[in-house]
């Protein structure tokens, strides 16, 4: 393989990796090692009772996670041969982490081969006169040299009980499975098939 072909292949692989990382969790089973992390899972507790979970990645909003959980509960209800379900218990967990990293644009672009020399700048600070700044000591003018990111991930869980027949009109926790699928279905983002 020539250098040019290797560079093109590496660029395409990197572009695929970056695009996979920059995608909200689609409606998919939660399987380890897939291109985009997260998805739905369920556990049968009794013949008509399931625990359903949907985990999103850092680009998936809480609303989307909760909508996909509800859609999966409805889809599972229909797959099991039932007409409606009721939510017995529901919970949403939020994992929030803050990362503080040096801003890469403030890293010095010179190495040890320059000895004691290092760049510095002089600027006129209104009311303060002439001031200097260098990348090692910082200055109020350039004080924020850190990149601070806060990442949130949501995971929604519900315990559902499935039933047959017409949904009771007086139960606010009861959902018609086919009605939920019809209303939420058009907004459900499915995974992009691999070529």
Long-range contacts (C-beta under 8 A, 24 or more apart in sequence): 22-59, 23-59, 24-56, 24-57, 24-59, 24-60, 24-61, 24-64, 24-189, 25-55, 25-56, 25-57, 25-59, 25-60, 25-64, 25-65, 25-68, 26-189, 26-190, 26-191, 26-192, 27-68, 27-71, 27-72, 27-188, 27-189, 27-190, 27-191, 28-190, 28-191, 30-54, 30-55, 34-191, 35-191, 36-191, 38-153, 40-68, 40-69, 40-72, 42-72, 42-76, 45-159, 48-80, 48-82, 48-161, 48-162, 48-163, 49-88, 49-159, 49-160, 49-161, 49-162, 50-76, 50-159, 50-160, 50-162, 51-157, 51-158, 51-159, 52-76, 52-157, 52-158, 52-159, 52-160, 53-155, 53-156, 53-157, 54-155, 54-156, 55-153, 55-154, 55-155, 56-153, 56-154, 56-155, 57-153, 58-151, 58-152, 58-153, 60-153, 60-154, 61-154, 62-92, 62-94, 62-154, 65-92, 65-154, 65-155, 65-156, 66-92, 66-154, 66-156, 67-184, 67-187, 67-188, 68-156, 68-188, 69-156, 69-157, 69-158, 70-158, 70-175, 70-180, 70-184, 71-180, 71-181, 71-184, 71-185, 71-188, 73-158, 73-160, 73-175, 73-177, 73-180, 74-175, 74-177, 74-178, 74-180, 74-181, 74-184, 75-177, 75-181, 76-160, 76-162, 77-160, 77-162, 77-177, 78-177, 78-178, 78-181, 80-162, 81-164, 82-162, 82-163, 82-164, 82-177, 83-163, 83-164, 83-165, 83-166, 83-167, 83-176, 83-177, 83-178, 84-162, 84-163, 84-165, 84-166, 84-167, 84-174, 84-175, 84-176, 84-177, 85-160, 85-161, 85-162, 85-163, 85-174, 85-175, 85-177, 86-160, 86-161, 86-163, 86-171, 86-173, 86-174, 86-175, 87-158, 87-159, 87-160, 87-173, 87-175, 88-158, 88-159, 88-160, 88-161, 88-173, 89-158, 89-159, 90-156, 90-157, 90-158, 90-159, 91-156, 91-157, 91-158, 92-154, 92-155, 92-156, 92-157, 93-154, 93-155, 93-156, 93-157, 94-152, 94-153, 94-154, 95-152, 95-153, 95-154, 95-155, 96-150, 96-151, 96-152, 97-150, 97-151, 98-148, 98-149, 98-150, 98-151, 99-148, 99-149, 99-150, 99-151, 100-146, 100-147, 100-148, 101-146, 101-147, 101-149, 102-145, 102-146, 102-147, 103-144, 103-145, 103-146, 103-147, 104-147, 106-135, 106-142, 106-145, 107-135, 108-135, 108-136
